[in-house]
Structures are given as structure tokens and as C-alpha cells.
């Protein structure tokens, strides 16, 4: 009776701008027999260079990186092109809708939070290597909530006023720019706040950016 042959370990590249975090991850991952950390990168540029040389199966990618290239851009560069590149599994502290959306749209196979339990991290790495999506429970909840929530529909005028808000203009300046009265601006602002579920100008701009309602 022939013995079953174990699959080769997952070749993993770490990308995080904190050396202490990388050391901790390497020590943690060394306890998994089927995961082999083949390299470490401290910047997005370094991750691209090492991935091209080491050919990892999975890149464990932080979103916030020092230097010129953030984790989202690095993820897009790693996953684009005709040749199959490594799977990218995001590991970050940030769980805003905007961060999650940008990472997934850039090509990330999964999105984990740094508060994840070790066994969940190991399972996500194995899933990513196999091409399966891996999401932290809070991230999955946020995505489902967003999909179930109807996207607010703003009128053309409301979009214009929102764009002026994003520029930091006050009601009087917006009225002048759009050739309308201040009273009309206030009316539209009230509708915008209601549709976005906010109470302040800064809140409206923040939610609009998160939901990609601004150009």
C-alpha cells in the first residue's frame, strides 16, 4: 500500500513595514509545518522585487506601508498581467469599507485583521494558496451589510454640492459657484445628510469618499 504524499508547503512572502511585526509573524508561522516563509519585505517596492525573484504562492500584505507604494498599489501590481502571480492576502488593522473595497478591487484574494487568531490566519493562508477567498468575520459582515444596503441616490445638483463641500467651501461660496441661493444650498445639504445618514459636513464628505460618490 503506497503512502500518501503530502503537498508541498505554501511559500509565503511577508510584507509589513514594521520589523517587529514581521519577526512576530515569522515566529508564529514557523509553527505551521505546511507554511514556509521564504522572504520579508518592508516596502511595496521590495515586495514586488522579492515576489519576482522568490515566486511565492501567497504574499501576506499590510495596507499601510512606508515609502512611495502602499499595500493596495502593491497588490494591484502583483496580481495584474497575463501571467499568474501570487495570491495576495491582506493582513491589516484597518476595516473601513473604503480600505476593504480598494484591496478587493486591486485583486486581493482575502482580507484579514491583525486581531485574528493564529489558527484562522493559518487557515486563511492555506485557502488563499488554493485560490479561495478568505475574510475575517467582521470584514465579511461589513461587506454583506454594504451589499444589502441600497446605495444612496443623489441628484445631479446634490453631487455638485457634495463636490464643493469636498473642496472645503462654505454655503456662501457654494451658492456663488453654482449660481443658486444660500437657502437652496441649505435645502440640498439637508437632503444630502439624510441620504448619507450623517449630521455634519465632514461626515458627508467622509461617507461620500468611502462610498465613492465623489469623482
C-alpha positions as CSV (number, residue, x, y, z in Angstrom):
1,X,0.0,0.0,0.0
2,X,1.6,3.3,-1.1
3,X,1.8,6.1,1.4
4,X,0.0,9.4,0.5
5,X,2.3,12.2,-0.5
6,X,1.9,15.5,1.4
7,X,1.5,18.6,-0.8
8,X,4.5,21.0,-0.7
9,X,4.3,23.8,1.9
10,X,2.8,27.1,1.0
11,X,5.6,29.5,0.0
12,X,4.8,32.8,1.8
13,X,6.3,36.3,1.4
14,X,5.7,38.7,4.3
15,X,5.2,42.4,3.6
16,X,4.9,44.8,6.6
17,X,6.9,48.0,7.3
18,X,7.4,47.1,11.0
19,X,10.3,44.7,11.5
20,X,9.0,43.6,14.9
21,X,5.6,42.6,13.3
22,X,7.5,40.7,10.6
23,X,9.6,38.9,13.2
24,X,6.5,38.0,15.2
25,X,4.7,36.7,12.1
26,X,7.7,34.6,11.1
27,X,7.9,33.1,14.5
28,X,4.2,32.3,14.6
29,X,4.2,30.9,11.1
30,X,7.2,28.7,11.8
31,X,4.9,26.6,14.0
32,X,2.9,25.5,10.9
33,X,4.6,22.6,9.1
34,X,2.8,23.4,5.8
35,X,3.8,27.1,5.6
36,X,7.3,28.2,4.6
37,X,8.2,31.9,4.9
38,X,10.5,32.5,2.0
39,X,11.1,36.2,2.4
40,X,10.3,39.5,4.1
41,X,9.6,42.9,2.6
42,X,9.4,46.3,4.3
43,X,8.0,48.3,1.4
44,X,5.7,47.7,-1.6
45,X,8.6,48.1,-4.0
46,X,10.6,45.5,-2.1
47,X,7.6,43.1,-2.1
48,X,7.4,43.4,-5.9
49,X,11.2,42.7,-6.4
50,X,11.2,39.7,-3.9
51,X,8.0,38.2,-5.4
52,X,9.6,38.3,-8.9
53,X,12.7,36.5,-7.6
54,X,11.2,34.1,-5.0
55,X,7.9,33.2,-6.7
56,X,5.9,32.8,-3.5
57,X,2.4,31.2,-3.6
58,X,1.0,33.9,-1.2
59,X,2.0,37.4,-0.2
60,X,0.8,38.5,3.3
61,X,0.3,42.2,2.7
62,X,-0.1,45.1,5.1
63,X,-2.1,48.1,3.6
64,X,-0.2,50.9,5.3
65,X,3.5,50.9,4.2
66,X,6.2,53.5,4.5
67,X,7.6,54.7,1.2
68,X,6.1,55.5,-2.1
69,X,3.8,52.5,-2.7
70,X,1.0,51.5,-0.4
71,X,-0.3,47.9,0.0
72,X,-3.2,48.4,-2.4
73,X,-0.9,49.6,-5.2
74,X,1.5,46.7,-4.5
75,X,-1.4,44.2,-4.5
76,X,-2.6,45.5,-7.9
77,X,0.9,45.3,-9.3
78,X,1.4,41.7,-8.0
79,X,-1.9,40.4,-9.4
80,X,-2.2,42.2,-12.7
81,X,-0.8,40.9,-16.0
82,X,-1.3,37.8,-18.2
83,X,0.9,35.6,-16.0
84,X,-0.5,34.2,-12.8
85,X,1.2,35.9,-9.9
86,X,1.0,35.1,-6.2
87,X,-2.2,35.3,-4.3
88,X,-2.3,38.4,-2.0
89,X,-3.8,38.1,1.5
90,X,-4.2,41.4,3.2
91,X,-3.4,41.5,6.9
92,X,-4.1,44.9,8.4
93,X,-5.6,46.8,11.4
94,X,-8.0,48.8,9.2
95,X,-11.5,47.5,8.4
96,X,-13.2,50.6,6.8
97,X,-15.5,50.0,3.8
98,X,-13.1,52.1,1.7
99,X,-10.0,50.0,2.6
100,X,-11.8,46.7,2.1
101,X,-13.2,47.7,-1.2
102,X,-9.9,49.1,-2.5
103,X,-8.0,46.0,-1.6
104,X,-10.5,43.6,-3.1
105,X,-10.8,45.6,-6.3
106,X,-7.0,45.6,-6.5
107,X,-7.0,41.8,-6.7
108,X,-6.6,40.6,-3.1
109,X,-7.8,37.1,-2.5
110,X,-8.5,37.7,1.1
111,X,-8.7,40.3,3.9
112,X,-7.8,39.6,7.5
113,X,-7.5,41.8,10.6
114,X,-4.4,41.6,12.8
115,X,-6.6,40.7,15.7
116,X,-7.2,37.3,14.1
117,X,-6.5,34.1,15.9
118,X,-3.4,32.2,14.8
119,X,-5.4,29.2,13.6
120,X,-7.6,31.5,11.5
121,X,-4.5,33.1,9.9
122,X,-3.1,29.7,9.1
123,X,-6.4,28.5,7.5
124,X,-6.7,31.8,5.5
125,X,-3.1,31.4,4.1
126,X,-3.9,27.8,3.0
127,X,-7.2,29.0,1.5
128,X,-5.5,31.8,-0.4
129,X,-2.9,29.4,-1.8
130,X,-5.7,27.3,-3.1
131,X,-7.4,30.3,-4.7
132,X,-10.2,30.5,-2.2
133,X,-11.4,33.8,-0.7
134,X,-10.6,34.3,3.0
135,X,-12.2,37.1,5.0
136,X,-12.2,37.9,8.7
137,X,-15.7,37.6,10.2
138,X,-16.0,41.4,10.8
139,X,-14.9,42.1,7.2
140,X,-17.4,39.6,5.8
141,X,-20.2,41.2,8.0
142,X,-19.3,44.7,6.7
143,X,-19.4,43.5,3.0
144,X,-22.7,41.8,3.5
145,X,-24.2,44.8,5.2
146,X,-23.0,47.1,2.4
147,X,-24.4,44.8,-0.3
148,X,-27.8,44.7,1.5
149,X,-27.9,48.4,2.0
150,X,-29.3,50.3,-1.0
151,X,-26.7,52.8,-2.4
152,X,-28.0,56.4,-1.8
153,X,-29.0,58.0,-5.0
154,X,-28.0,61.7,-5.2
155,X,-29.4,64.1,-7.7
156,X,-27.0,65.9,-10.2
157,X,-27.3,69.1,-8.1
158,X,-26.6,67.2,-4.9
159,X,-23.5,65.7,-6.5
160,X,-22.3,69.2,-7.4
161,X,-22.8,70.5,-3.9
162,X,-21.1,67.5,-2.4
163,X,-18.1,68.1,-4.7
164,X,-17.9,71.7,-3.5
165,X,-18.1,70.5,0.1
166,X,-15.2,68.3,-0.5
167,X,-13.2,71.4,-1.6
168,X,-13.9,72.9,1.8
169,X,-16.3,75.7,0.6
170,X,-18.9,77.2,2.8
171,X,-22.5,77.7,2.0
172,X,-22.0,81.2,0.6
173,X,-19.1,80.1,-1.6
174,X,-21.1,77.1,-2.9
175,X,-24.0,79.4,-3.7
176,X,-21.8,81.7,-5.7
177,X,-20.1,78.8,-7.5
178,X,-23.3,77.2,-8.6
179,X,-25.3,80.4,-9.1
180,X,-28.0,79.5,-6.5
181,X,-29.1,81.0,-3.2
182,X,-27.7,80.0,0.2
183,X,-31.2,78.9,1.2
184,X,-31.2,76.4,-1.8
185,X,-27.7,75.2,-0.7
186,X,-29.0,74.5,2.8
187,X,-32.0,72.6,1.5
188,X,-29.8,70.4,-0.6
189,X,-27.4,69.9,2.3
190,X,-30.3,68.7,4.4
191,X,-31.3,66.1,1.8
192,X,-27.6,65.0,1.4
193,X,-27.2,64.5,5.1
194,X,-30.4,62.5,5.2
195,X,-29.4,60.2,2.3
196,X,-25.9,59.6,3.7
197,X,-27.0,59.2,7.3
198,X,-24.8,62.0,8.6
199,X,-25.2,65.2,10.5
200,X,-22.1,67.2,9.6
201,X,-20.3,68.5,6.5
202,X,-17.2,66.5,7.3
203,X,-19.3,63.4,7.9
204,X,-20.9,63.8,4.5
205,X,-17.6,64.1,2.7
206,X,-16.2,61.1,4.6
207,X,-19.1,58.9,3.7
208,X,-19.1,60.1,0.1
209,X,-15.5,59.2,-0.3
210,X,-16.0,55.8,1.4
211,X,-18.9,55.0,-1.0
212,X,-17.1,56.5,-4.0
213,X,-19.7,59.1,-4.6
214,X,-17.1,61.8,-5.3
215,X,-15.2,62.0,-8.6
